[in-house]
Amino acid sequence: MTQIDPSKPVMVTGATGYVANWLVKKLLDEGLTVHAAVRNPDNQQKVAHLNEIAANSKGSIHYFKSDLLAPGSYAEAMQGCELVFHTASPFITDIKDPQKDLIDPAVKGTQNVLETANNTPSVKRVVVTSSCAAIYTDAIDCQNAPNGTLTEDLWNTTASLEYQPYSYSKTLAEQKAWEMAEAQSQWDLVTVNPCFVMGPALNAKATFSESLSILKQLGDGTMKMGAPKMGVGVVDVRDVAEAHFKAGFTPAAKGRYITAGHNTDFLEMGTVLLPKYGDQYPLPKKALPKWLLMLVGPMTNKLFTRRFIKNNVNHPWKADNSKIKNDLGMSFRPLQTTMEDAFQTLIDANILTAK
Ligand SMILES: NC(=O)c1ccc[n+]([C@@H]2O[C@H](COP(=O)([O-])OP(=O)(O)OC[C@H]3O[C@@H](n4cnc5c(N)ncnc54)[C@H](OP(=O)(O)O)[C@@H]3O)[C@@H](O)[C@H]2O)c1
């Protein structure tokens, strides 16, 4: 049981990110003092909206310059905090060197943040943003799981430096976090493991999360001929923020939490948008046949290797979200609300324009 004093500051690494923005908003709305550890506190494009949220909330925000690969750079931000949210980690698919671009910042960054927690006596709990990617790589892994369902008991064993290195980076980073948590007794670790995060962005123009670039492809004509029926889990970004908050402040929170709202697929993510946006935007209406994807996929997108298509297209995704519902009292927004609110963000930011 870990009781967090809400009058003490709370630290958020990567506060400028798509997911962390909503967590920071939630913390500020609850009247907390947020220590925002970011790469560049002077980048107004990335912090101005957070300052505006803080100005209209009961809480306050203070920035600290930190980098995952700079040992000790989180020490000042962590001073006096009982609760640390570690969200920072690269979520990118356009990578040249997976070790340098993904694995090092994810794993060494986690080690850096947790070593600082070990050296900061006020810290009682660390909530790490892991991912369902630390549990599985491809939708076919669900079928191979006991009862065809992903649970917190499972670990990703199929990602590697060569295949789905982002998933590999999240797996190694979470494993490092548990290893370090078990080696000490000052703080406890809770991990939030979201599936694919969707929903509105608080700062769409300056947020580069892969979530938003995939959403953009649903509406910019890239998929007007159809979308792959690729099994995926979807969760609303606002629900992910709520899950972090509950993971931080629920004394009995423990272990890993699959944070997944819907067992769905990529095509359905597009078709739920049709009633509201189908007349104006070239959304996908049908599934692209697997044989066609196998033929042309590898030429159009370097992520779409034959192995990836074989293991994901026409394979349903299924995860058990009962632990987070039972332990933390979480409920999840409807898929349609999540997708519509997300799509509207890109329209409002002029990232998507009507046909
Ligand atoms: N989006 C999803 O579908 C999803 C699903 C499951 C888990 N997650 C996890 O959620 C977390 C946030 O992802 P997101 O979707 O919000 O992506 P995002 O918007 O790209 O946020 C990533 C954050 O990490 C920071 N970061 C990256 N490299 C860094 C470095 N070397 N030093 C310091 N900070 C660094 C970024 O800082 P800058 O702003 O300075 O670039 C940014 O704040 C990640 O841990 C991700 O793995 C995301």
The ligand as an SDF file (V2000), in Angstrom:
LIG
                    3D

 48 52  0  0  0  0  0  0  0  0999 V2000
    0.7600    6.2960  -28.7020 N   0  0  0  0  0  0  0  0  0  0  0  0
    0.5760    4.9990  -28.5020 C   0  0  0  0  0  0  0  0  0  0  0  0
   -0.1710    4.3310  -29.2170 O   0  0  0  0  0  0  0  0  0  0  0  0
    1.2580    4.3300  -27.3350 C   0  0  0  0  0  0  0  0  0  0  0  0
    0.8150    3.0420  -26.9700 C   0  0  0  0  0  0  0  0  0  0  0  0
    1.4120    2.4100  -25.8780 C   0  0  0  0  0  0  0  0  0  0  0  0
    2.4350    3.0460  -25.1960 C   0  0  0  0  0  0  0  0  0  0  0  0
    2.8440    4.2920  -25.5890 N   0  0  0  0  0  0  0  0  0  0  0  0
    3.9180    4.9190  -24.8250 C   0  0  0  0  0  0  0  0  0  0  0  0
    3.4530    6.1720  -24.3500 O   0  0  0  0  0  0  0  0  0  0  0  0
    4.5670    7.0410  -24.1870 C   0  0  0  0  0  0  0  0  0  0  0  0
    4.2840    8.3500  -24.8740 C   0  0  0  0  0  0  0  0  0  0  0  0
    4.0930    8.1210  -26.2650 O   0  0  0  0  0  0  0  0  0  0  0  0
    3.2990    9.1510  -27.1790 P   0  0  0  0  0  0  0  0  0  0  0  0
    2.3920    8.3810  -28.0430 O   0  0  0  0  0  0  0  0  0  0  0  0
    2.7600   10.2360  -26.3340 O   0  0  0  0  0  0  0  0  0  0  0  0
    4.4670    9.6780  -28.1120 O   0  0  0  0  0  0  0  0  0  0  0  0
    5.1180   11.1420  -28.2620 P   0  0  0  0  0  0  0  0  0  0  0  0
    4.0780   12.1750  -28.3880 O   0  0  0  0  0  0  0  0  0  0  0  0
    6.1140   11.0180  -29.3720 O   0  0  0  0  0  0  0  0  0  0  0  0
    5.8580   11.3180  -26.8810 O   0  0  0  0  0  0  0  0  0  0  0  0
    7.1400   10.8020  -26.6330 C   0  0  0  0  0  0  0  0  0  0  0  0
    7.7730   11.6160  -25.5440 C   0  0  0  0  0  0  0  0  0  0  0  0
    9.0810   11.0790  -25.2570 O   0  0  0  0  0  0  0  0  0  0  0  0
   10.0020   12.1250  -25.2810 C   0  0  0  0  0  0  0  0  0  0  0  0
   11.3390   11.6800  -25.6680 N   0  0  0  0  0  0  0  0  0  0  0  0
   11.6760   10.9560  -26.7640 C   0  0  0  0  0  0  0  0  0  0  0  0
   13.0150   10.7810  -26.7820 N   0  0  0  0  0  0  0  0  0  0  0  0
   13.5130   11.4280  -25.6970 C   0  0  0  0  0  0  0  0  0  0  0  0
   14.8100   11.6150  -25.1520 C   0  0  0  0  0  0  0  0  0  0  0  0
   15.9130   11.1200  -25.7450 N   0  0  0  0  0  0  0  0  0  0  0  0
   14.9440   12.3220  -23.9940 N   0  0  0  0  0  0  0  0  0  0  0  0
   13.8580   12.8500  -23.3900 C   0  0  0  0  0  0  0  0  0  0  0  0
   12.5980   12.7060  -23.8520 N   0  0  0  0  0  0  0  0  0  0  0  0
   12.4450   11.9950  -24.9860 C   0  0  0  0  0  0  0  0  0  0  0  0
    9.4580   13.1280  -26.2810 C   0  0  0  0  0  0  0  0  0  0  0  0
   10.0380   14.3950  -26.0470 O   0  0  0  0  0  0  0  0  0  0  0  0
   10.0020   15.5770  -27.1430 P   0  0  0  0  0  0  0  0  0  0  0  0
    8.6520   16.2040  -27.0240 O   0  0  0  0  0  0  0  0  0  0  0  0
   11.1160   16.4660  -26.7380 O   0  0  0  0  0  0  0  0  0  0  0  0
   10.2110   14.9300  -28.4840 O   0  0  0  0  0  0  0  0  0  0  0  0
    7.9730   13.0760  -25.9510 C   0  0  0  0  0  0  0  0  0  0  0  0
    7.7040   13.8940  -24.8480 O   0  0  0  0  0  0  0  0  0  0  0  0
    5.7870    6.2920  -24.7220 C   0  0  0  0  0  0  0  0  0  0  0  0
    6.4320    5.6630  -23.6430 O   0  0  0  0  0  0  0  0  0  0  0  0
    5.1540    5.2560  -25.6420 C   0  0  0  0  0  0  0  0  0  0  0  0
    5.9910    4.1330  -25.8300 O   0  0  0  0  0  0  0  0  0  0  0  0
    2.2700    4.9390  -26.6280 C   0  0  0  0  0  0  0  0  0  0  0  0
  1  2  1  0
  2  3  2  0
  2  4  1  0
  4  5  1  0
  4 48  2  0
  5  6  2  0
  6  7  1  0
  7  8  2  0
  8  9  1  0
  8 48  1  0
  9 10  1  0
  9 46  1  0
 10 11  1  0
 11 12  1  0
 11 44  1  0
 12 13  1  0
 13 14  1  0
 14 15  2  0
 14 16  1  0
 14 17  1  0
 17 18  1  0
 18 19  2  0
 18 20  1  0
 18 21  1  0
 21 22  1  0
 22 23  1  0
 23 24  1  0
 23 42  1  0
 24 25  1  0
 25 26  1  0
 25 36  1  0
 26 27  1  0
 26 35  1  0
 27 28  2  0
 28 29  1  0
 29 30  1  0
 29 35  2  0
 30 31  1  0
 30 32  2  0
 32 33  1  0
 33 34  2  0
 34 35  1  0
 36 37  1  0
 36 42  1  0
 37 38  1  0
 38 39  2  0
 38 40  1  0
 38 41  1  0
 42 43  1  0
 44 45  1  0
 44 46  1  0
 46 47  1  0
M  CHG  2   8   1  16  -1
M  END
$$$$
